[in-house]
């Protein structure tokens, strides 16, 4: 659905390799809101902006997503149930969890507000801390998404088999089971993240950043808010300007210590590539791709353990010390382990 904007942005980057240099390069500093593994450490693209030395930068990143996914056997069960648009009932959950094979059903909306504070101590070294607030809501975007699917001639993927505006999670992976037929958690603070960043300029117009971070479970394990485990991660990022266009790539590896979906330790690699084009002296358009390994392992359901593919299209604008971003994220390639649609709004303030 988002391929055309991505191709258009890539063409702009190539066509403007020798154009006039524009404003500060842009990147979407959004996090992955996939429900599976939401509580793990998720390293956003490194901030390689030219922040003032010795000053604090405050940043707010708000994101909201709607996810509706189910395994094939759950879809077949709901079709055979043939009782109209009813939510999953306790008898439905018992029947599905008693099946000898893996299955899942996730119908949720999640909003996350991240407060980020960072300080650039020298030209090359910076440190940051992030504090997230996670909100779980009933699926208020369901009607809008269904109307869009109808208008575009797309399949509802089982949405028309159940009630709208619900919060329900049901899955069975090996020995792992979870049943939540209504919200048991409305929200709360997630685990804080602390990190350090090293930046340097390489030959030509290339810039390099190396970043390390850790997620700290300061309040212990909490349902849907914290895994109660420490996660650590490392990111290497490269950025190059091509006149008004900029290309930035981040390779990330996170050691995930386990959670509801996976009890075993594992390494989660992620690749994020962003292209931006300064179409005015103060505003840029951004196209960004995200590829990551799923945290769900040890399941017989391939579409759940397959890699996650997401693309975003957004805008960034700066006015004096303020910078804001807005973006829409869509899943591609594999639709059953990522949100259907997500929205991101960011605001940053740099001291002088």
C-alpha positions in Angstrom: 0.0 0.0 0.0 2.9 2.3 0.7 5.2 1.3 -2.1 4.6 4.2 -4.4 5.6 6.9 -1.8 8.8 4.9 -1.0 9.8 4.7 -4.7 9.0 8.4 -5.2 11.2 9.4 -2.3 14.0 7.2 -3.5 13.8 8.8 -6.9 14.0 12.3 -5.3 17.1 11.3 -3.4 18.9 10.1 -6.6 17.8 13.1 -8.6 19.1 15.6 -6.1 22.5 14.3 -5.5 24.1 17.6 -6.5 21.3 20.0 -5.3 21.7 22.8 -2.8 22.1 21.6 0.7 18.9 21.9 2.7 18.1 21.9 6.4 19.0 19.4 9.1 18.6 15.8 7.8 15.4 14.2 9.0 14.6 10.7 10.3 11.5 9.2 12.0 12.4 8.5 15.6 9.3 6.2 16.1 9.4 2.9 17.9 7.9 -0.5 16.8 4.5 -0.9 18.3 4.0 -4.6 17.4 2.0 -6.1 20.3 4.3 -9.2 20.4 7.3 -8.0 22.2 6.1 -4.5 22.9 7.8 -4.5 26.3 11.2 -5.4 25.0 14.0 -2.9 24.4 13.3 -1.2 21.0 16.1 1.1 19.8 14.8 3.9 17.6 17.1 5.3 14.8 20.0 7.2 16.4 19.6 11.0 16.7 22.5 12.3 14.6 21.3 15.9 14.6 23.7 18.8 15.3 22.5 19.3 18.9 24.2 22.1 20.9 27.0 20.9 23.1 26.4 21.1 26.9 22.6 21.6 26.5 19.7 19.3 27.1 17.2 18.3 24.4 13.7 17.2 25.4 11.7 15.1 23.1 8.2 13.7 23.1 7.2 10.8 20.8 3.6 9.8 20.6 2.5 6.7 18.6 -0.8 4.9 18.2 -1.6 1.7 16.4 -4.4 -0.8 15.6 -3.7 -4.5 15.3 -6.1 -7.2 14.2 -4.6 -10.6 13.4 -5.5 -14.2 13.8 -4.2 -17.6 12.7 -6.0 -19.6 10.0 -7.6 -22.0 12.4 -9.1 -19.2 14.4 -10.5 -17.7 11.2 -12.0 -21.0 10.3 -13.5 -21.4 13.7 -15.1 -18.0 13.6 -16.6 -18.7 10.2 -18.0 -22.0 11.4 -19.4 -20.3 14.5 -21.6 -18.2 12.2 -23.3 -16.2 14.9 -22.8 -12.7 13.6 -20.5 -10.0 15.0 -19.9 -11.3 18.5 -16.7 -10.9 20.4 -14.7 -14.0 21.5 -16.6 -15.6 24.4 -15.2 -17.8 27.2 -16.5 -20.9 25.5 -14.7 -19.8 22.3 -11.5 -19.3 24.2 -11.7 -22.7 25.8 -12.3 -24.4 22.4 -9.4 -22.6 20.8 -6.9 -23.2 23.6 -7.7 -26.9 23.8 -6.7 -27.4 20.2 -3.5 -29.5 19.8 -1.8 -26.9 17.5 -0.6 -23.3 18.0 -3.1 -20.5 17.4 -3.5 -16.8 18.1 -6.0 -14.0 18.0 -5.0 -10.4 18.7 -7.5 -7.4 18.5 -6.0 -4.4 20.3 -5.1 -0.7 20.0 -1.9 0.5 21.7 -0.7 4.1 22.3 2.8 4.9 23.6 4.1 8.3 24.8 7.9 8.4 25.1 9.6 11.2 27.0 13.3 11.4 25.9 15.9 13.6 27.5 19.4 13.7 26.0 22.5 15.8 26.5 25.5 16.2 24.2 28.5 16.5 26.4 31.2 16.9 23.6 31.2 17.0 19.9 31.3 13.2 19.9 29.6 11.9 23.0 26.0 12.1 24.2 23.8 10.3 26.7 20.0 9.9 26.9 17.2 8.5 29.0 13.7 7.4 27.8 10.6 6.9 29.9 7.6 5.4 28.1 3.9 5.5 29.1 1.9 2.7 27.5 -1.9 2.9 27.0 -4.2 0.0 26.0 -7.5 1.0 24.4 -10.5 -0.6 22.8 -10.2 -0.7 19.0 -11.8 2.7 18.2 -10.2 2.7 14.7 -12.0 -0.5 13.6 -14.8 1.2 11.7 -12.4 3.5 9.9 -10.1 0.6 8.9 -13.1 -1.5 7.7 -14.5 1.4 5.7 -11.1 1.9 4.1 -10.8 -1.8 3.2 -14.3 -1.7 1.6 -13.5 1.4 -0.4 -10.2 0.0 -1.6 -11.6 -3.4 -2.4 -9.5 -5.2 0.2 -10.3 -8.2 2.3 -11.4 -7.6 5.9 -9.1 -10.5 7.0 -11.8 -11.7 9.5 -12.7 -8.3 11.0 -16.3 -8.8 9.9 -16.6 -12.0 11.9 -16.3 -10.4 15.3 -17.5 -7.3 17.2 -15.8 -3.9 16.8 -14.2 -1.8 19.5 -12.8 -4.6 21.6 -9.6 -5.5 23.4 -9.0 -9.2 23.2 -5.8 -11.4 23.2 -5.7 -15.1 22.9 -2.7 -17.3 22.0 -1.2 -20.7 22.4 2.5 -21.2 21.4 3.9 -24.4 22.7 3.6 -24.3 26.5 2.8 -20.5 26.5 -0.9 -19.5 26.8 -2.5 -16.2 27.3 -6.3 -15.4 27.5 -7.5 -11.8 27.9 -11.1 -11.3 26.7 -11.2 -7.7 28.0 -8.8 -5.1 29.1 -7.1 -6.1 32.4 -4.5 -3.3 32.1 -5.5 0.2 30.8 -1.9 1.6 30.9 1.1 2.6 33.0 4.7 3.5 32.9 7.0 1.1 31.0 10.6 0.3 31.7 13.0 3.3 31.4 15.9 3.1 28.9 19.3 4.6 29.3 22.0 4.9 26.7 25.1 6.5 25.4 26.0 7.6 21.8 29.4 8.2 20.0 29.4 10.2 16.8 32.1 10.9 14.3 32.5 12.2 10.7 34.1 9.9 8.2 35.6 10.5 4.7 33.5 12.8 2.6 30.0 13.6 3.8 29.5 10.4 5.7 28.7 10.5 9.4 28.8 7.6 11.8 27.2 6.8 15.2 27.6 4.0 17.7 24.9 3.7 20.4 24.5 1.4 23.3 21.3 1.2 25.5 19.7 -0.9 28.3 16.1 -1.3 29.4 15.9 -1.4 33.2 12.9 -3.1 35.0 12.9 -0.8 37.9 9.4 -1.8 39.1 9.7 -5.5 38.4 7.5 -7.6 36.1 4.1 -6.1 35.3 1.5 -7.5 32.9 1.7 -5.8 29.5 4.0 -3.1 30.9 7.3 -4.8 31.8 8.9 -8.2 31.3 10.8 -7.8 34.5 14.1 -8.5 32.7 17.0 -6.4 31.6 17.5 -6.0 27.8 20.6 -4.5 26.2 21.2 -3.4 22.6 23.8 -1.9 20.3 23.2 0.2 17.2 25.6 1.3 14.4 24.3 4.1 12.1 25.6 5.7 9.0 24.3 8.9 7.4 25.2 10.8 4.2 23.9 13.9 2.6 23.2 14.3 -1.2 22.4 17.9 -1.5 18.9 18.3 -0.2 18.5 14.6 0.3 19.8 12.4 3.1 20.1 8.7 3.5 20.5 7.1 7.0 20.8 3.4 7.8 20.8 1.8 11.2 21.8 -1.8 12.0 20.6 -2.8 15.5 21.0 -5.9 17.7 19.0 -6.3 20.9 19.5 -9.1 23.4 15.9 -9.9 24.5 15.8 -11.6 27.8 12.3 -13.0 27.2 8.7 -12.1 28.0 5.1 -13.4 27.6 5.7 -14.6 24.0 9.1 -16.1 24.5 10.7 -17.4 27.7 14.2 -17.9 26.2 16.9 -15.4 25.6 17.4 -14.4 22.0 19.1 -11.9 19.7 16.7 -9.6 17.8 18.4 -8.0 14.7 16.8 -4.9 13.1 17.6 -2.9 10.0 16.1 0.6 9.5 16.7 2.7 6.4 15.4 6.3 6.0 15.5 8.7 3.1 14.6 12.3 3.5 14.3 15.2 1.1 14.2 18.9 2.1 11.4 20.3 0.0 11.5 23.7 1.8 14.2 25.4 3.9 12.3 24.3 7.1 10.4 21.1 6.1 11.4 17.6 4.8 9.5 14.5 3.6 10.7 11.2 4.9 10.3 7.6 3.7 11.5 4.9 6.1 11.6 1.1 6.1 11.9 -1.2 9.1 12.8 -4.9 9.0 13.1 -6.9 12.2 13.0 -10.5 13.5 9.9 -11.5 15.4 10.3 -12.2 19.1 7.9 -15.2 18.8 10.0 -18.3 18.3 9.3 -22.0 18.8 5.9 -21.9 17.1 4.6 -23.9 14.2 2.9 -20.8 12.7 5.3 -19.4 10.1 3.5 -16.1 9.6 4.0 -15.3 13.3 7.7 -16.2 13.5 8.6 -14.7 10.1 10.4 -11.3 9.9 8.4 -8.1 10.3 8.3 -5.6 7.5 6.9 -2.0 8.0 7.2 1.2 6.0 6.5 4.8 7.1 5.9 8.0 5.3 6.2 11.3 7.2 6.9 15.0 7.4 9.3 16.9 9.6 9.5 20.7 10.2 11.6 22.9 12.3 10.8 26.4 13.7 13.7 27.9 15.8 14.4 25.5 18.6 11.3 23.3 17.9 11.1 20.3 15.6 7.9 18.3 14.9 7.3 15.1 12.9 4.2 13.3 11.8 4.1 9.9 10.1 1.9 7.0 9.1 3.1 3.4 9.3 1.8 0.4 7.3 2.8 -3.2 7.4 3.9 -4.9 4.2 5.0 -8.4 3.1 3.8 -10.2 6.2 0.5 -8.9 7.6 -0.1 -11.2 10.5 2.6 -10.2 13.0 2.5 -6.4 12.8 0.0 -3.6 13.2 -2.4 -2.8 10.4 -1.8 0.9 10.7 0.0 3.2 13.0 0.4 7.0 13.6 3.4 8.8 15.0 3.7 12.4 16.2 7.0 13.8 17.6 8.0 17.1 19.2 11.6 18.0 20.2 13.0 21.1 21.9 16.7 21.9 21.9 18.2 24.3 24.4 20.8 26.8 23.3 
